[in-house]
């Protein structure tokens, strides 16, 4: 905890930028905004700067660790799935306050997050990377885990992007510590069917991977 406090006080943090995929083609932009706004409110706990909309469908926030930012991104994504598709860029680095009254920030952390989300958007146009929704970059700080984190995010995004609506609902339940028995009752299927889906679709793997990613400093 002392390391997290010292990082925040020195300006080091995980900057998070997100936006809606294909937002120009959304028919009810007000409904999308409302749904995302609720999802952003739900991930304020532990944030240095609570995620909030900036311009249009883009939102920004920051967290004391990369793992916390990754976890927030996943929570936002699943909260509005499958109806709304969201992509993210996470950057680690120093952040400086340009205008405390207006809350305007700048610095390598934000530059890295911008680079990350731009890479995410470009990657989605490649057939082999069409399911990518999250990437991580670092500017001005030495870290040895960038490639490993991105490898894990690529694999997790592919699994998430391969799920049908029911499996998305089931993995949401698993990630919020619901039992498979409770999930099966909500879905109107047997607990055995939930377990089979969890194994077949990699839902248990997503939960385990998310647990490890949450612990990234």
N, C-alpha and C positions, 0 to 999 in steps of 0.2 A: 504493500500500500504506500509506503514511503517513496518507492521508486516512481509510482504513478503520480504522486503529488509533485515530486521534483520535476518530472517531465512536463506536467501541466504548467508549473510555475515558470519553467524555462522556455515555454512556447512550443515544446514538442507535443504533437498530438496526431491523431488519425483524423484527417479531414474526409468527410463523406459527401459526395455529390450524387444525386440520383435524378432521373427523369423518365418520362413515359415513352415507351417505344411506340412509334407510329402515332404520336399525339395529334398530328394534323388531320388524321382520318377518324378521330373519335367523334361520335355523333353527339354525345351528351357530356360536354367538357365540365359542366358544373357538377355533375354526379361523380365524375372521376376525381375532380378536385376535392369534393367532400369526403369520398372514401379514403383518399390518400391522406387528407388532413387528419382523419381519425387514426390512421396507421402511424402517422408521425407523432401524434400525441402519446401513443402507446409505447414509444421507444425513447421517451425523454429521460427515464431513470438512468442515472450514471453518465449522462452526456455532459460534456463541457459546454458546448453550445447546442441547445435543443434543436433538432432538425426542423426546418421551416421552409416554406416556399420563398423563392427569391424572384424569379421572373417566369411567367407562364407556368409550365408543368415541372420546372426544375426546382429541386429543394436541396438544402445544404445543412450540415451539422458537423459536430466534431466530438470525438471520444478520446479518453485517456489512453486507450490501447487499440491496436489494429484488430485484435479479436473482438473487442466490444463493437467496433464499427462494422465488422463482418456480420456479427450476430444481429445488429440493428438492421442491416441491409436485408438479411434473410427474413427477419420478422416483417418488415415492410412488404417485401415481395410476396410472401405467403398470405399476408393479411388481405391483399387485394386480388390475389389469384383466384381463379383463372381469368376473370373478366378484364383485368388490367395488367399489362406487361410492363415491368420496370427494369431499367438497367442502372448500374452503379459504377462509380470510380472511387477508390479509396487511396488516399495519399498520406504518407508518413513524413513529417518534417516539421520545421519550426513555423510558427504562425505569429504574425505581429498584428497589433491593433492600429489601424490607420486613423480611425475616427471613433473613439469610445462612445460618444453620444449617439452616433448613427449605427454603431456596431459593425463598421466596415473593417474587414480583415484582409490581410495579404500575406504572402510569404511562401516558402518552398512547399509547405504542407498542402496548400491549396493548388499550387502549380502542379504538384504530383497528382492530386486527385483529378484535376482537369485533364492531364495527360492520360490518366487511367480510363476515364469515361469516354474520351475520344477514341482510345484504342478499342474499348468495348463496342462502341457503335460501329467502328470500321470492321471489327472481327465478325460481327453478326452478318455482314454481307458476304462472307466466305462460306460456301456450303459445309465445309468440315467444322466450322466454328459457329454455326448458326444459332446454337443454343447458349452461347456465352452471354452472361448477364452481369458479371462482376470481375473487376481486375484491380490489381494493387500495384502502386508505383511508389518510389522513394526519391526524394531530392534533397541533397545537402547533408545526408546522414548515412553513415556506414551501417548496413544491415546485411546479414548473411542468409536471411530466410526468404528473400523476395521471390526467387524462383520456386521454392518449395510451396510457399503460400499460393502462388498463382497456379501451380500444378494441381493443388487440392481444389481450388476454386473452379478450374476448368472441368475437372471430373465431376464435382458436385453439381455444377450448373447443367452438365449434360444429363445427369440422372434426373434432376428436377424438370428439365425441359422435355423429358421423355414420358412424364407421368400423365395419365388421364385425370379427369376431374375427381373421380372417387379417390384415387391414390393421393392426389393433392390434399384432399380433406383428411385422409388418414394420416399423412405425414405431419400435417398441422397439429392433429391431436397428439401424435407421438412426441412432437417437439415441445408440447405444452404439458407433458407428463400425464396425459390421459391414459388409462389402461386400455388394452386391446378389447377387453370386455365392454367397457363403456363406449368405445368407438364402434364396436360391432352393433350395440344397441341403437346408437344414433344413426348408423347406416342401414339398419334393418337387414344385416347379414350375420352369419355366424362368426364367432371368435376365430374359428379355424380358417374361415375365408380371409379375415383380416391378416392373420399370421401368414397365410400363403401369399397374399399380395405384398406383405412387408418383405418377404424373402425374394419373391420373383422380381419385384420392381426396385429392389435396393433401398427400401424405405428405412429399414434398420441401419443400413450402411450410411444413409444420409444423416440420421440422428447421431451416430457415432462420429462421423466426420465433422459434424457441426459442433459437437462437444470439444473435439480437439482444436478446431479453428477458433472457438471462443476463448481458448486459453493462450492464444498468441499475444505476446507483449507489445 
